[in-house]
């Protein structure tokens, strides 16, 4: 790997590390610490199961070229799920924002106010 690619990779990694904590405090991602830890462990442990799944799906849809694209898609999804799982494991103990509101409020089906 030449110096320019290494610098680009490091800048990209630094940017992701700077941006990801902003998503941890978004209300739609709030969960109890135990739920967040369990979700992180499951994602980190099973993320790479995407590789054979996506490879098989791609092979069914487009024979050999689909197999290759499915393999790359599986590797990308596996890496993403593993990284997100690791992030959730590392930040599960962090408090949520003080003024958090749920993403959806329950709808009243019968009777109205």
Helices and strands as residue ranges (DSSP letters): H 3-24, G 27-29, H 33-46, G 47-49, H 50-91
